[in-house]
Amino acid sequence: MAGRVIELNEQNWDQEVLQSDKPVLVDFWAPWCGPCRIIAPIIEELAEEFGDQIKVGKLNTDENPNIAMRYGIRAIPTIILFKNGEVVDTRIGVQPKEALKQMILEHLS
């Protein structure tokens, strides 16, 4: 996983996402998913651009099915923005960088 992007799993989920003091952008993905590979560099760019304002993580749905089920992930990539441990926005499928950037900016305070 590159630079600022955190690899999320069932062991660190609560600490990194639900207890985070800043918004967390989570990319639900799987290695076999073509569209997931397309959006991966966009996720990494957003992590670099927003720096310490947000956390950015990726959760492999194949390796962490319980978390994927908890959030009703039925298609990947699914991008969810969490704030104060709550889901505040969700996007499904490949998204343009600007759309994801706008989603993040709407929830920065």
Secondary structure by P-SEA (a helix, b strand, c coil): ccccccccccccccccccccccbbbbbbcccccaaaaaaaaaaaaaaaaaccccccccccccccaaaaaaaccccccbbbbbccccccccccccccaaaaaaaaaaccc
